[in-house]
Amino acid sequence: MINFELDERLAADTFPIADLPLSRALLMNDARYPWVILVPRHASISEVFELSADDQQQLWREATQLGDAMKTALGETKSILLR
């Protein structure tokens, strides 16, 4: 992960909450929803298909772990918000 820089618009609208093995987890500045974005820390990548197959699998693992953690933390609230 070389020369990763978060887009300034995204940085202005989010709070960093964690760096995972591949991605930076960002919490959107929107009190209505617990909206977390995973941004792979790769320079010049803007689409998932541009990641290697291994990194795509890692992104999916991180998304799955994040979803599980959010469901545990938010309980039924997460399910209600996503309807």
C-alpha positions in Angstrom: 0.0 0.0 0.0 2.0 2.8 -1.4 1.3 6.6 -1.1 -2.3 6.1 0.0 -4.1 9.4 0.4 -7.7 9.7 1.2 -9.8 11.9 -1.1 -10.2 15.2 0.7 -14.0 15.2 0.2 -14.2 11.8 1.9 -11.8 12.9 4.6 -14.0 16.0 5.3 -17.2 13.9 5.7 -15.8 11.0 7.8 -14.0 10.1 11.0 -11.2 7.4 10.8 -12.0 4.6 13.2 -9.5 1.9 12.4 -6.9 0.7 10.0 -7.5 -2.9 9.0 -5.0 -5.1 7.2 -6.2 -3.8 3.8 -8.6 -1.0 4.5 -9.2 2.2 6.5 -12.6 2.1 8.2 -14.3 5.5 8.2 -17.4 6.5 10.0 -19.6 8.9 8.0 -20.5 12.2 9.8 -24.2 11.5 9.7 -25.9 10.9 13.0 -29.0 9.3 11.3 -27.1 6.2 10.3 -24.2 4.1 11.5 -22.5 4.3 8.1 -19.0 2.9 7.9 -17.0 2.9 4.7 -14.0 0.6 4.0 -11.4 2.2 1.8 -8.6 0.0 0.6 -5.2 1.7 1.3 -3.9 1.5 -2.3 -2.9 4.5 -4.4 -4.8 5.0 -7.7 -7.5 2.4 -7.0 -11.0 3.6 -7.3 -12.9 0.3 -8.1 -13.0 -3.1 -6.4 -12.2 -4.9 -9.7 -8.9 -3.0 -9.8 -7.7 -4.8 -6.6 -5.9 -8.1 -7.0 -7.9 -11.3 -6.4 -6.3 -11.7 -2.9 -7.1 -8.1 -2.0 -10.7 -8.5 -3.1 -11.0 -11.5 -0.8 -9.4 -9.6 2.0 -11.8 -6.7 1.4 -14.7 -9.1 1.6 -13.4 -10.6 4.9 -13.1 -7.1 6.4 -16.6 -6.2 5.3 -17.9 -9.4 6.8 -16.1 -8.8 10.1 -17.3 -5.2 10.2 -20.9 -6.2 9.5 -20.7 -8.8 12.3 -19.3 -6.2 14.7 -21.9 -3.7 13.8 -24.7 -6.2 14.3 -23.3 -7.2 17.7 -22.9 -3.5 18.7 -26.2 -2.3 17.3 -28.4 -5.4 17.6 -31.7 -5.1 15.9 -31.1 -1.4 15.2 -28.8 -2.4 12.4 -31.5 -4.5 10.7 -34.1 -1.8 11.1 -31.9 0.9 9.6 -31.1 -1.3 6.5 -34.8 -1.9 5.6 
